[in-house]
Amino acid sequence: MTSQFLKTSEGTIAYDDVGSGQLVICVPSMGDLRQEYRLLAPEMVAPH
């Protein structure tokens, strides 16, 4: 998993693009970090 960065006029947004298929957006809550999903993302894209 490689982090991508999107520069906007208001700052930079970091995101991870994992897998293919339907788009699922995981948004961390206040106090959480994007890394909270590092173990969840592979499970979400794995075939079941």
PyMOL commands that set and color helices and strands:
alter all, ss='L'
color gray80, all
select helices_A, chain A and resi 34-37+40-45
alter helices_A, ss='H'
color red, helices_A
select strands_A, chain A and resi 3-8+11-16
alter strands_A, ss='S'
color yellow, strands_A
deselect
rebuild
show_as cartoon
